[in-house]
Amino acid sequence: MTHGPLKPALFIDRDGTLMVEVDHCHDPARVSAYPGAAEELARARALGWANIIVTNQSGIGRGYFTVEQFHAVQEELLRQLGDVIDASYMAPDHPDIPSSRRKPAPGMLHEAAGEHGIDLTRSFMIGDKAIDIECGRNAGVRTILVETGYGKKTAECSPDHRAPTVTEAIRIALAS
């Protein structure tokens, strides 16, 4: 638990938002962070924002890959981004099993807010799926749908903003 004033956060989906979508990615060699993401995340951090990855990883719950394989992919993404991520939260749950952490449930955002001293009312959820937007709404944060990953195919889900890339989404959030 942190002390002092609460800070805003960028809660960011991983696959299709921070890195190129690879269906149930479990191979670090297939990780490719989107251009410009690291620089905008560094700018956010310099402005006092927390950068937090929140990702559903149903491939674990479905038996497609292991927790160790998830961590190998995650480590490669963090290597490509550099030191700009404050924390990562992952829900390995199968979609058919009720979970308070799996998006669209807000559990990972609430957990991060408590652990990192985050003001949810000043924060954003950035993602490429309707469940990311719903998760953000459920947690009381503003939302940005990116058009990468599944974003272009995502039906109307009423995000607060839309952006072509995560880089643009971060710029929108920081200008708010």
N, C-alpha and C positions, 0 to 999 in steps of 0.2 A: 504494500500500500504506500502510495506516494503522499507527501505532504506539500502544502503550498497551493497556489491557484491551479485550477483545472485548466488543461490545455485542449485545443481542438485536435481531432485526428482524421487522417485519411484511412478509412477501412477499405482495403482493395482486394478484390477477388484475384486469384492467381491465374488460372488457365483461361486463355482467351482475353485476358485483360492486361496483366503484367507481362505475360509471355504468350507466344504464338500457341494457339490451340492445337494440341495433339491429343486425340481421344484417349483418355485414361493414361496419360504420360507416365511411364515408369523407367525411362531410359534417359540418363543425364545428357547423352549425346544429342538428344532431340530437343533440348531446351534452347529457346531463343528469346531473350528479353526484347521487348519492343524498343526501338530506337527512341532516345530522348527521355525514357522513363527515369533512368538513374539521375539525370541532371535535374529534372523537375522534382523528384523526391528529395534530392539534396537541398534544393531551394526551399521546399516545404519545411524540412527539418530546421534549416537556418532561420526560418520565420517562426519557429516554436511549435510546429505541428508534430504529432506522432504519426509515423507511417506503419500501419499494421496490416499484414496479410491475413485474410479470413477466407478459408477455402474448404469446400466440401470435397471429400475424396472417397466417393462411393466405390471406387475400384478396389479399395481395401476391403470394405464390407461385402463386396460381391466376389472376392477371392481372385481378382484379376492381377493384383500385385501386392507386395508386402509393405509394411510400415517402413522397413529398411529401404526399400526401393523409393518410397515417397521421400524419405529424408535425403537420399542421394540426388533426386531431382531438385528438391528444395535447396540443397547446398549449392548446386550448380547455378540455380537462378540467383541466389544471394551473391555468389562469386561474380556473376555477370553484372549485377546491379551495384556492387560495392557496398560500403557501409552506410546504407540509407534506410534500412528496415529496422524498426524498433522491436517488433515481435511478430510471430506468426502463430495463428491458431488454425487447427485442422479438425474437421469432423469426419471420421472414417465410416460413419454409419451408412448402412444400406437404406435406400430411400423408402422402403416399405416398413422400416422399423421406426416408431415414433422417437423423436430426439429433440431435446431442448437446445441443442447446439447446431444441428444441421440446418443450414439456410433453407427455407426462409425464416426459421425460428431465430430469434435475436441473441441466443445464449452466448455465442463467441464474442459478440460486440459488448454485451454486458460484462462478461468476464474480463475482457481487455480494459474496459472503462474503469472497473474497480482496481485492477492491477497496475494501471498506468496513469491514474489521475486524469481521466478524459472527461471533458464536457461534451456530452452527446448532442446537446442543442446547437453546438458550434461545429459539429463534425459532419463528414460525408461518407457515404458508401458508394464505391465505384465498382461497377461490374458489367458483364455482358449478357446477363440472363434476367428474366423476370423475377426469379427467386432472389437475386441480389437486391433488386429494387424493393421487393416485398420485405426482405430482411431489414433493409435500412429503415423503411417505414415502421416496421414492428419495433425497432430500437429507438425511434424518435430522431433519426438523423436525416439530413437531406440526401438526395440520391442523384447519381449521374449514370446513365446508360451509355456505354461505349459501343461503337459500331464494329469493333473487332470481334474475333471469336464468333459467338452466336448472336452478337448484338444486331447485325443487319437483319437477321431472320426472326428477331424477337418481336412478337406481336405487341400491340399497345399495352404498356404496363404503367403508364403515367409517372415516369421519373420526373424529378424537378428540372433536370437538364439532360441533354443528349450531347455527345461529343464523338468525333470521328476516331479518336485514339485516347489512350490513358494520359498521354502527355497533355493533350488539350483539356481533358477532364480535370487534371490536377490544376492547371491554370485557372479554370473556371472556379474551382473550390477556393483557391488562394485569393482570388479577386472578390470573393463574397464578403 
